[in-house]
C-alpha cells in the first residue's frame, strides 16, 4: 500500500511539473511574439493615468482662474465706482472753469474702466463663460445711449456724428442690448480715435433678412480717418493685434476690442468685415440676428398722411447727413431736395416754393442762423424753418436767437434721431398741437427727473461695508429725496428689517460677519419678508453673478460702478 501511494505521488508530481513546463513554454512564446504589444499597452495605461491627472489639474486651474477673475473684478471695480460716482456728483455743482478738468478725469476714468472690461471679457471668452441675454428692447434706445456716450468726445475733436438709420429697420427686437451696445461702442470709439479733427463718423443700420419671428440687421460704422492697410485686414480681429507698436503708443488701447467684437458678433449669429482706403477712412460692417416677437412701435406715424405731397429743402454741407435726411423725409412722404450751402439755399428759394426748410447750424461761410435771417428779412419768406444744431453747441445758440420764432420754428439736436425729427416736423408745421420747448432737454435728463419724482419720500436700507461707497450711495439717493438708512453688515441689515419698515433694500454681496446672500435668505425665509424688494449691489461682473443673486431671493442686480439712471430706473420698476 505504501509503495502504491508513493507511486501515485510521483505520478502527480511528474504531471504537475509537465504542466508547469508547458505553461512556461506558452508564456515565453507570447512574450517573444507580442512583447511590443504588451509594452505599448502598458505605455497607454500610463498615459491614460497621466491625462486623468492633467485634466484634474486643468479643472482646478480653471476654478482658481474663475475665482481670481471674480476677485479682480470686485477689487478693481470698487475703487472705480468711487471715482466715477463722485465725479458724477460734483460735475453738476462745480464752477465752469473747473468742469473741463473734471470732465477729463471723468473721461479718463471711463476709459480705464473700458480697458478693465476688455480684459475681463477676453478672459471670459477664453474660458467659455460668456453668454448672451435674451430680453426685449428698442434699437433706438441703444443708439441714443451710444450717442450720449460719444457726443462730448466727438465735440472735442470737432467730429460730426451722423445717424443713417433706415426708417424701415425693425426697432422692437429681442436680444442682448448691452452686448450690442458694447460692439457699437468699440467700433465708434476706434473711429473717433483714428479720425482727425473736423472729420465725420456715420453709424448706419438696416434690415437685410426677415423671417417669421427673426430679423437680420446690418450695421456699419464709417469714418474719415487714417485708413487701414489691406495687409492688416486678416489680423485686425486677432487678440492683442494693432497695426504696429507705434499705433499702440500713439492711440492707446489693449488690442482686444475688435477681437471681443468678433466673438460677440459670431455669438449673435452674424459676421464682420471691413473696407478701408489709406488716407480716406474705413467702414466696418457687421450683421446680427434678433428675435422679433413684439410688434409694437415707439412712434405712431398717424400724421404721415398729412405730410403727403409736401416739399422740403435740406441745407447741409455734410454729405451723409444730407442723404439721411433725404431718405427719411421721403419715408415721411415729403418731396425732398437738398443743397450744400446757405448761398445755394437762397438761390433755390428765389425760384422755388417749399413747405419746410431744414438748416444745418454750422455750415462754413454762411451758417444756419445767418441763412434763416436772410430767408426772413431779404427774401421775406415765412416757410417753417428747423435748425439742426450739434449736441453741445446749443449753449452758443441762446434763446434770443433760437427762441425767436420769427426766424426759427424748431431746433433739433444732432445727431438726428427718427422720433425727434418726426416730432420736430409736425411741430414746425403746426400738425402737432402740443407745444414743446424749442430746445429740448436730453432724454436722459427727462428720465432722471421723472424717476426722481417717483422715488421722492421712499425709505431705502443700504447694506454696504465700504465707507466711500456708503457716502456716494447716500448722496445719489438723496438727490431723489429718498430717506436713507445705512448699515455695514448683513447681520445689521437683518436686525433693522426685523424692526423697521423699508420700501426696498440695496444689498452689497461681500460684507463682514454675514454676506448679502445669507442676509437675503434669512429675510426671505426666517423673517418671511417675501415681498420686500431687495436689489443686489455688487462689483462682481462675471457670468452667473446675476443668477446667483436671483436664486438667493433678490429681485434685481446692479453692477458697480453704479449708474444713476440705471439705479433709479431699477428702483422705480421694482417699487411701482
Buried (B, 14 or more C-beta within 10 A) or exposed (E): EEEEEEEEEEEEEEEEEEEEEEEEEEEEEEEEEEEEEEEEEEEEEEEEEEEEEEEEEEEEEEEEBBEEBBBBBBEBBBBBBBBBBBBBBEBEEBEEEEBEEEBEBBBEBBBBBBBBBBBBBBBBBEBEBBEEEEEBBBBBBBBBBBBBBBBEBBBBBEBBBBBBBBBEBBBBBBBBBEBBBBBBBBBBBBBBBBBEEEBBBBBBBBBEEEEEEBBBBBBBBBBBBBBBEEEBEEEBBEBEBBBEEEBBEEEEBBBBBBBBBBBBBEBBEBEBEBBBEEEEBBBBBBBBBBBBEBEEEEEEBEBBEEBEEBBBBBBBBBEBBBBBBBBBBEBBBBEBBBBBBBBBBBEBBEEEEBBBBBBBBBBEEBBBBEBBBBBBEEEEBEBBBBBBBBBBEBEEBEEEBBBEEEBBBBBBBBBBBBBBBBBBBBBBBEEBEEEEEBBBEBBEEEBBEEBBEBBEEBEBBBBBBBEBBBBBBBBBBEBBEBBBBBBBBBBBBBEBBEEEEBBBBBBBBBBEEBBBBBBBBBBBEEEEBEEBBBBBBBBBBBBEBBEBBEEBBBBBBBBBBBBBBEBBBBBBEBEE
